[in-house]
């Protein structure tokens, strides 16, 4: 990692001693989770997926000793202390509940969205607490290097009082095939990154107004293709998150322009940058502050990226929580609040009005 002007864009690995059992052998597990775990020196004890042959191929690639025929068999393997799930959200709750009943499993890392709706997310939170297990949700954008440094800048007051924040995404996600079976698309599966990181940066919003239209490229039926959400915070911060999953024509010979840009303006400074996921480069940040830079632009740099390096932080915070008996940074209780924000966004779309978060019990 190159000089980051005293900031900490990546986590310190404090714990790596627990056996991880991975459920899923698709792109996110094979290319991201396991690449991060290998770099961090985490112990992957076993893997399973719906297709045993795919799990076996991934196991060979990463030197994973045990391949189970089914996810259920992996959950019952006593070598697994932490369960890492990369499965569709309609199938995830049953696996979580099975894991909660296993005495050898100490913690579970679930994918986001945690469930298909807020009510199920609340039930999973309460069941994990009753079982005495740690349930964490993979809101990995909080460990993106630019977002971590931005949070440090905000926390030390370099920008003064935050005034307005924007996240502008013009990029094309790879929609997994199972999403065609749901009635929720972008807000639940892409905007959730941005809504969660806005909570991470600025606290709990009072209100959200979300509007959406269909995406011309997405062939299956959906309501929320291109989405725009405006959030109001009790501190006065106004935030806008836009997910343009159309991102202009993409065809041979057409020079497309894809990116994710963000900007935060405060009373004493401004920070802006990019998220590197669409182009496979490190995220960027530059800021100018009356308090700390004399109004001049400063650009911390790092060589790590959101994918895969942020996922080191996600698994590290869970292992550390197990060892210390503390709440993980990405706790299920916190994630239920992100689920409530998503739910409020869908209500806003349906009723064409701003929705206050007080309408939802968490």
N, C-alpha and C positions, 0 to 999 in steps of 0.2 A: 504494500500500500504506500502510495506517495504522500508527500506532505499534505496534511489537511488543516494547517493553521491552528493546531491545538485541539481541534474537534475530534470526536470519536465516531467516525462513520460506520464502523463495524463493532460487533460485540467482542468482549473478551470471553473466551470459552472457559467457564469455571467448573464445568462438570461434563464428563463424557462416559460415565461408568455403567450405564444401564443398557440392557439388551433391548433392541428395538425390533418389533415385528411389523412388517410393512404389508398392508393390504392394498393391492392394486399394482398393475404393471404397465399402465399406460404412460403417455408422454410426461405428465407432471411428476409421476413417481420415478420413471426410468431416467428422465433427462434432468430433473431438478432436485427432488428430495435426495435421491441417492448420490447424485454428484456432490451435493452440499455435505452430506454425511461423510462421504469418503474424504473430502478435503479437511473436514474438522476432526477426523479420527474417531467418529462415533461408531459404536458396535451395532451392526445390523445382524440380528440373530436368525431371522427367518423372513420369508416372503410367501405370499399367496395371492391369487387373483381368480377371477371367474374362469380364466383360461389357463390351466396348469402349464401348458407349453410356453406361454408368454412369460409366466413367472419363472420357469426354469431358464429361459434365455436371459432374462434380466439377472437372475442369480449367478449365472456363469459369468456374465459381464462384470459384476461387482464382487465376485468371490463370496457370495452368501451361501453358507453351508447347508441350510435347511430350506426345502421347498415343500410347502403343504399343499395338499390337493384342493382344499377349500379354505375360505377365510375363517370359517367356524373352527376348523382344526387348528389353525394358527393361533386363534384366540385362546385355545385350551393348552397351548404349549407352555410349560412352566419356565422356559428360557426367555419368554417375552415378558419384560417388565413394563415397557411402554408400547402402546399400540398406536401405530401411525396409519390413518385411514385415508385413502384416496379413491373414494367410491361416490356414486351419484347420491345427491341429498335425500332422495326418497328411500334409498337402501341403507343409508348411514345410521339412522336411529336404532335399527334392530341390532346392528353390529355393536354399537355403543352399549346397548342394554345387555347384550351377552357378555361384553367385556367387564361391565360393572359387577357381574356376578362371580368373576374369577378372582380368587384371593391373591394370585401371583401378579396380577396386573395392577400397577401402582398409578398409572396415568394414561390418558388417551389424548391424542392429537387428532381432532376432527377437521374436516375441510369446511370451508365456508361456501355457500350458506350452510349453517349448522343443520337446518331442517327446511322444509318447504313453507313453513309459516311460523309466526311468533309463538303461537300456543304450544306447538311441539317443542320449540326451543326452550321455553320456560319449563316444560315437563322434564326435559333432559337435564337442565340445570339442577332442578330439585332432586331428581333421582341420583345424580352424581353426588350431590351433597349428602343425601341419605346413606349412600353406599360408602362414604368416606374416601372417594376417589377424586383425583384431580382430572378435570376435563378442560382442555384448552382448545381454542379454535384458531385455525391457521390464517390469521389476518396479517399476511406476510409483508404488505406494503409498509407497515409500521417499522420494518427493519430495512427498507430501502435506504441506501446511504444518504441520499439527499434529504429524505424526510427526517432521518435521525439528526442530521446536522441542523436542519431548519428548526426542529424542536429544541435543540440546544441553544440556538440563537434566540428563539422566542423566550425560553426559560430565563436566560440571563438579561433579558430586557433590551437587547440591542435595537430592536425595531420600535421601541416604545409601546404604546397601546395599539394592538392590531385593529385595523379598520375594515379592510376588505381582503378576501382571498378568492382565488379562482383556480380551478383545475380544468384544463381544456384538452380533451382527448380526441384526436382524429386518427384512429387506427382500427384495424380489422381483427377482431378476436377469432380464434378457432373455436367455433361453437361445437361442443361435444354432441354426439348424436342423441344422447338421452334427453337433451334440453327440448327437443321437438315434442316430447310427451307432456311438458309442463305448460302452464298458462302464464309463466313469468320468465322473462329472458334477461334483458340488459340490466335492469335495476337490481335484480337479485344476484346476478352472476358477474357483472363487471362494475357497475356503479358502487357495489358494496365495498370495493377497495377504497374508492374515493370518499364515500360517506364515512367509513370507519376512520380513515386517516384524518379527516377533518375533525372528528371527535377527539382523536389522539392529540391534535394540535391545539384545539380551542375549547375543549370541554363539551358539555351537553347542550345541543341546540334546543331552542324553544319551539321552533316551527319549521316546516318544510313545505315548499310548493314544487311539485314535479309535473312536468308535461312531457309528452312523448308522441312519436309517430312511428310507423312501420319503417323498417330498413329495406330498401329495394332489393338488396342482395340476398337477404335471408329468405329461403324458399318456403320454410314451414310456417304455419300460422303463428302469429305473435302480435302482441299489442305494444310492448315497450321495446322498440328497436333503438332509434335515436332518442336519447333522454336528456333533459335539462332539469336540474334541481337547484332551487335557491333555498339556502338555510339562513335562519336568523338565530343569533346567540344572545343570551341575556346580557352579555358584556357589551353588546352593540355590534359585534362583528357580523358582517354580511358575507356569505360565501356562496359561490356558484360552481357547480360541478356539471360539466357537459361531456356526454359520451356519444360522439359521432362515429358510430360503427360502420357507417356508409363510407365516409372518408373519400368521397369522389370516385369517379370511374377507375377501376383497376383492370386494365386489359393491356395486351401486348402493344407496345408503342406509345402508351400514355404515361407521361411523367407524373406519377402520383407523389403526394407529399403527406407522409404520415408522421405523427409525433404525439407526445403528451407533454404539454407545457403547464407550468404552474407559476403563480405569483402571489405574494403576500405583501400588502402595504400597511405600514403602521405610522404613528405620529412622528417617529424619529428615524424611520428607515424603510427600506424596501428590499425584499429578497425575491429572486425568481430563478427558474431553472427548468430542467427537463427530466422526465422519467425515461430511462434507457430501454425499457422493455421492447418497444416496437422496432428499434434498430439494432438491438443486441450490443449496445455500448453502455458504459457506466452512466448513471444518472448524473446531472450537473446541478450546481448551485452557485449563484453569485449574489452578493448583497452589499449594500451601502448603508452606513449608519452614521447619524450625527454623533452618537455616543462613543462608538468604538473604531470607526474607520475614517473619521474626518470627512465623511460624505463621499469618499472614494470607493469605487467598486473593488471588492476582494473576492477571489474565486478559489475556495478550497478545492483540492483535487484528490481523487482516490482511483484505484485501478479495479476495485471490486464492483460487482453489479447486483441489481435486484435479483435476477435469475442467474445463478443459483444461490449467491452468497447470503441473501437475506434469510434463506431457509436454515442456515446455520443458527442464526439468532432465534428462530422460531423453536427449533428443537432444543437448543441450549437453555432457553428460559424455562422450558418444561422440566428438563433434567435437574436444573438447579432448584426448581420448586420442590421436586420430589426429595432431593437430598436435604433441603433446609426445612421442609414442612411449611413453606410459605405459599402464598397465592402466586400463580404464574402471572407474568405481565399480560399475557393473552388469556385471561380467565373467562370461563363460560358466563359468569355473571356480567362481566363487562360486555361480552359479545351479544348477550340478550338485548342490550341497549342499542347496539348496531342493528340487530334484527328488528327492533321496534322502529328505528328510523327508516328502514327499508319498507316495513309494513305501512308506515305513515305516508311514504312516498307513493305506494300503490293506492292508498285511499285518496290521496290528493289527485292522482291521475283519474281515478274513477269518478270523483265528485267535483273535479275542476275547481278546487279551492285550496287555500293554505290549510294545513293540518297541524294542530298543536300536538306536541309529544305527550302532553298531559292527558290526551284521549286514550292512551295506551298504558295499561298496567304492566309494569316490568317486575 
